[in-house]
Amino acid sequence: MKTCFLFPGQGAQYPGMAKDFFETSKAVRQLFELASEAAKIDIKKLLFDSDEETLKQTQNTQIALSVAESAAALSAREHGIVPSGFAGFSVGEWPALAEAGILSSFDMFRLVSERGRLMDEAGRNSGGSTMSAVLFLSSDKVEQAIAEAGLKNVWVANYNSPVQCVISGTEIDVAAAEEKLKAAGAKRVVRLKVSGAFHSPIMNSAKEAFAALLDDITFSDPRTAVYSNVTGARILSGRQARELASAQIISPVKWVAEEGAIAADGFDRCVETGPGSVLSGLWKASGSTIPCFAGGTLDSIASISL
């Protein structure tokens, strides 16, 4: 059965995630040690002893998720679920790159730690920026409403499903956009608890600083299929992966396009190898006939048939 692993992004985290994997797998415990060395922090303490507010801090969230998701993927393999492809949402794309053989796990953890720090810093230095989820309104209508309102500092950051997207920008323009989008027919517009306007030009300082860190990192050609947030299509080479790695910070997440590319490549199922079920929900919302299973806990992985 051709299986694609999906790795979620920020918002999926919770205290204690991946503890069941840690307690039952020696390989996962070794993975935690590797991540702690790469990120220069105690990963076990971060995941198991932190409260919700600590994990919500971007510099903590991103490295914590990358470890939890890598642990879930490792556990799934140990249970006989063999992946043929990978995709991740925002920071979730980084475990996907490592699983596909583009990056070593050590380099991936080190880069994710820096990515979180730089994005958090860019958000705090932005002078006030934020994000909002727009529900039950097509992205075309969202883009049209923003353009007609003449709002220059708000952008679509995430294309989540045919009727859900996320906007990103300055607090002033996002607030104005929220009212315009409600008037345009959005059933709900929900302000997100984030530290900045991710996946927008407001993150450009983080993008530039992060790009400089990639010079000495080896990006290999992918061993298996892996998909890009920036293009919505397969990543074809290590060189392309390097170029996309920093661009992803300021580019919108084209998740709807990625789902289409995965389906077109003939996968029989997807497994969300990470906390929560956000991506499973988005997959169902897309109307795809390909099943998507949650696989963020030991019990959920054990329930997936081989």
C-alpha positions as semicolon CSV with decimal commas, in nm:
position;residue;x (nm);y (nm);z (nm)
1;M;0,000;0,000;0,000
2;K;0,147;0,333;-0,109
3;T;0,152;0,558;0,198
4;C;0,237;0,927;0,239
5;F;0,333;1,062;0,582
6;L;0,199;1,410;0,663
7;F;0,358;1,632;0,930
8;P;0,148;1,912;1,090
9;G;0,255;2,269;1,166
10;Q;0,231;2,506;1,460
11;G;-0,087;2,480;1,663
12;A;-0,083;2,101;1,682
13;Q;0,156;2,087;1,979
14;Y;0,058;1,991;2,333
15;P;0,250;1,914;2,654
16;G;0,359;1,551;2,675
17;M;0,335;1,480;2,302
18;A;0,544;1,182;2,186
19;K;0,590;1,056;2,543
20;D;0,442;0,717;2,453
21;F;0,693;0,684;2,169
22;F;0,979;0,783;2,399
23;E;0,884;0,533;2,667
24;T;0,848;0,237;2,431
25;S;1,124;0,285;2,174
26;K;1,499;0,291;2,225
27;A;1,538;0,443;1,878
28;V;1,309;0,732;1,973
29;R;1,510;0,794;2,290
30;Q;1,824;0,809;2,076
31;L;1,645;1,051;1,845
32;F;1,574;1,279;2,144
33;E;1,943;1,271;2,236
34;L;2,040;1,365;1,881
35;A;1,789;1,651;1,875
36;S;1,908;1,778;2,214
37;E;2,265;1,786;2,087
38;A;2,168;1,959;1,763
39;A;1,941;2,221;1,922
40;K;2,152;2,260;2,237
41;I;1,851;2,221;2,467
42;D;1,698;1,940;2,673
43;I;1,432;1,812;2,433
44;K;1,285;1,565;2,682
45;K;1,231;1,845;2,934
46;L;1,084;2,074;2,668
47;L;0,827;1,820;2,547
48;F;0,734;1,654;2,873
49;D;0,779;1,921;3,143
50;S;0,676;2,244;2,967
51;D;0,333;2,397;3,006
52;E;0,112;2,497;2,715
53;E;0,225;2,859;2,715
54;T;0,591;2,763;2,695
55;L;0,525;2,532;2,401
56;K;0,331;2,808;2,222
57;Q;0,644;3,022;2,199
58;T;0,762;2,992;1,841
59;Q;1,126;2,928;1,929
60;N;1,007;2,628;2,133
61;T;0,716;2,513;1,919
62;Q;0,909;2,446;1,602
63;I;1,185;2,229;1,745
64;A;0,936;2,049;1,972
65;L;0,709;1,962;1,679
66;S;0,995;1,849;1,458
67;V;1,108;1,603;1,725
68;A;0,758;1,476;1,805
69;E;0,682;1,426;1,437
70;S;1,010;1,250;1,367
71;A;0,935;1,023;1,663
72;A;0,589;0,945;1,526
73;A;0,735;0,861;1,185
74;L;0,996;0,637;1,346
75;S;0,733;0,459;1,552
76;A;0,513;0,410;1,245
77;R;0,805;0,246;1,066
78;E;0,869;0,025;1,368
79;H;0,506;-0,087;1,343
80;G;0,553;-0,186;0,980
81;I;0,403;0,120;0,809
82;V;0,644;0,190;0,524
83;P;0,612;0,536;0,365
84;S;0,667;0,613;-0,003
85;G;0,628;0,989;0,027
86;F;0,628;1,283;0,267
87;A;0,472;1,627;0,302
88;G;0,460;1,872;0,589
89;F;0,271;2,189;0,671
90;S;0,505;2,486;0,737
91;V;0,757;2,368;0,999
92;G;0,627;2,016;0,935
93;E;0,801;2,024;0,599
94;W;1,135;1,994;0,779
95;P;1,081;1,643;0,919
96;A;0,955;1,556;0,569
97;L;1,286;1,672;0,418
98;A;1,482;1,459;0,663
99;E;1,260;1,154;0,609
100;A;1,307;1,188;0,233
101;G;1,685;1,188;0,274
102;I;1,742;1,549;0,171
103;L;1,883;1,647;0,512
104;S;2,038;1,456;0,797
105;S;1,825;1,452;1,111
106;F;2,098;1,638;1,299
107;D;2,107;1,922;1,044
108;M;1,729;1,931;1,030
109;F;1,696;1,973;1,406
110;R;1,968;2,237;1,415
111;L;1,808;2,436;1,135
112;V;1,456;2,411;1,276
113;S;1,581;2,543;1,610
114;E;1,730;2,846;1,436
115;R;1,424;2,888;1,214
116;G;1,199;2,913;1,520
117;R;1,429;3,162;1,689
118;L;1,458;3,384;1,381
119;M;1,086;3,382;1,306
120;D;1,002;3,464;1,666
121;E;1,250;3,751;1,656
122;A;1,110;3,884;1,328
123;G;0,760;3,878;1,471
124;R;0,860;4,067;1,785
125;N;1,047;4,326;1,579
126;S;0,766;4,376;1,326
127;G;0,590;4,656;1,516
128;G;0,274;4,447;1,547
129;S;0,177;4,164;1,313
130;T;-0,060;3,870;1,333
131;M;-0,264;3,605;1,147
132;S;-0,633;3,513;1,117
133;A;-0,810;3,203;0,988
134;V;-1,089;3,267;0,738
135;L;-1,356;2,996;0,733
136;F;-1,610;2,904;0,466
137;L;-1,495;3,150;0,203
138;S;-1,294;3,055;-0,105
139;S;-0,938;3,184;-0,135
140;D;-1,029;3,362;-0,460
141;K;-1,292;3,565;-0,275
142;V;-1,051;3,632;0,011
143;E;-0,788;3,764;-0,230
144;Q;-1,051;3,971;-0,412
145;A;-1,181;4,130;-0,090
146;I;-0,828;4,221;0,021
147;A;-0,745;4,372;-0,319
148;E;-1,070;4,571;-0,338
149;A;-1,006;4,709;0,010
150;G;-0,663;4,832;-0,099
151;L;-0,490;4,663;0,195
152;K;-0,118;4,652;0,111
153;N;0,010;4,480;0,425
154;V;-0,202;4,167;0,444
155;W;-0,159;3,848;0,241
156;V;-0,299;3,497;0,216
157;A;-0,047;3,288;0,410
158;N;-0,202;2,940;0,406
159;Y;-0,428;2,778;0,148
160;N;-0,567;2,512;0,383
161;S;-0,872;2,380;0,200
162;P;-1,116;2,493;-0,071
163;V;-1,310;2,690;0,193
164;Q;-1,042;2,776;0,449
165;C;-0,735;2,993;0,439
166;V;-0,524;3,205;0,672
167;I;-0,428;3,569;0,625
168;S;-0,113;3,727;0,759
169;G;-0,001;4,088;0,797
170;T;0,020;4,394;1,016
171;E;-0,231;4,407;1,300
172;I;-0,394;4,718;1,153
173;D;-0,445;4,571;0,806
174;V;-0,547;4,226;0,934
175;A;-0,812;4,387;1,156
176;A;-0,944;4,581;0,856
177;A;-0,934;4,269;0,639
178;E;-1,131;4,072;0,899
179;E;-1,424;4,312;0,869
180;K;-1,408;4,311;0,488
181;L;-1,403;3,931;0,479
182;K;-1,703;3,901;0,708
183;A;-1,888;4,138;0,478
184;A;-1,777;3,926;0,179
185;G;-1,943;3,619;0,327
186;A;-1,693;3,448;0,556
187;K;-1,886;3,259;0,823
188;R;-1,606;3,298;1,075
189;V;-1,278;3,488;1,097
190;V;-1,065;3,374;1,389
191;R;-0,758;3,561;1,513
192;L;-0,472;3,317;1,576
193;K;-0,244;3,322;1,881
194;V;0,088;3,362;1,701
195;S;0,394;3,577;1,755
196;G;0,403;3,726;1,406
197;A;0,285;3,732;1,046
198;F;0,431;3,400;0,929
199;H;0,451;3,315;0,559
200;S;0,443;3,680;0,458
201;P;0,699;3,944;0,354
202;I;0,702;4,062;0,718
203;M;0,925;3,758;0,784
204;N;1,186;3,874;0,531
205;S;1,454;3,943;0,794
206;A;1,416;3,585;0,919
207;K;1,432;3,454;0,564
208;E;1,756;3,638;0,487
209;A;1,924;3,536;0,812
210;F;1,811;3,176;0,770
211;A;1,937;3,158;0,410
212;A;2,286;3,246;0,534
213;L;2,281;2,940;0,761
214;L;2,229;2,704;0,469
215;D;2,562;2,762;0,295
216;D;2,745;2,483;0,476
217;I;2,454;2,238;0,491
218;T;2,438;1,938;0,257
219;F;2,110;1,910;0,068
220;S;2,094;1,573;-0,109
221;D;1,856;1,471;-0,385
222;P;1,539;1,313;-0,239
223;R;1,529;0,934;-0,209
224;T;1,147;0,931;-0,211
225;A;0,867;1,167;-0,308
226;V;0,850;1,484;-0,099
227;Y;0,636;1,790;-0,161
228;S;0,693;2,165;-0,126
229;N;0,475;2,425;0,046
230;V;0,611;2,692;-0,185
231;T;0,531;2,524;-0,517
232;G;0,267;2,273;-0,414
233;A;0,458;2,014;-0,618
234;R;0,731;1,754;-0,571
235;I;1,082;1,865;-0,481
236;L;1,305;1,728;-0,755
237;S;1,659;1,790;-0,629
238;G;1,869;1,889;-0,332
239;R;1,952;2,214;-0,508
240;Q;1,584;2,299;-0,539
241;A;1,525;2,202;-0,175
242;R;1,796;2,446;-0,065
243;E;1,637;2,729;-0,265
244;L;1,292;2,658;-0,126
245;A;1,406;2,620;0,236
246;S;1,441;2,990;0,306
247;A;1,173;3,102;0,058
248;Q;0,920;2,895;0,254
249;I;0,943;3,139;0,547
250;I;0,785;3,424;0,347
251;S;0,581;3,223;0,093
252;P;0,224;3,102;0,136
253;V;0,167;2,737;0,220
254;K;-0,002;2,587;-0,088
255;W;-0,148;2,291;0,098
256;V;-0,445;2,241;-0,135
257;A;-0,205;2,208;-0,429
258;E;0,011;1,963;-0,231
259;E;-0,289;1,745;-0,155
260;G;-0,369;1,740;-0,527
261;A;-0,012;1,647;-0,617
262;I;-0,008;1,363;-0,362
263;A;-0,336;1,227;-0,496
264;A;-0,214;1,254;-0,856
265;D;0,096;1,051;-0,769
266;G;-0,116;0,751;-0,684
267;F;-0,095;0,724;-0,306
268;D;-0,345;0,488;-0,147
269;R;-0,354;0,657;0,194
270;C;-0,198;0,926;0,411
271;V;-0,094;0,902;0,776
272;E;-0,065;1,219;0,985
273;T;0,253;1,139;1,178
274;G;0,238;1,410;1,440
275;P;0,018;1,545;1,719
276;G;-0,348;1,612;1,660
277;S;-0,559;1,562;1,349
278;V;-0,554;1,901;1,174
279;L;-0,416;1,769;0,846
280;S;-0,647;1,468;0,854
281;G;-0,935;1,711;0,885
282;L;-0,811;1,927;0,597
283;W;-0,766;1,617;0,383
284;K;-1,128;1,516;0,442
285;A;-1,242;1,872;0,371
286;S;-1,075;1,853;0,030
287;G;-1,321;1,583;-0,072
288;S;-1,049;1,333;-0,158
289;T;-1,144;0,966;-0,169
290;I;-0,797;0,873;-0,038
291;P;-0,819;0,801;0,337
292;C;-0,604;0,996;0,582
293;F;-0,540;0,851;0,929
294;A;-0,421;1,022;1,245
295;G;-0,094;0,869;1,366
296;G;0,026;1,095;1,642
297;T;0,006;0,844;1,927
298;L;0,115;0,486;1,980
299;D;-0,247;0,369;1,999
300;S;-0,347;0,545;1,676
301;I;-0,049;0,400;1,488
302;A;-0,121;0,052;1,620
303;S;-0,478;0,078;1,490
304;I;-0,370;0,143;1,129
305;S;-0,380;-0,174;0,922
306;L;-0,070;-0,272;0,726
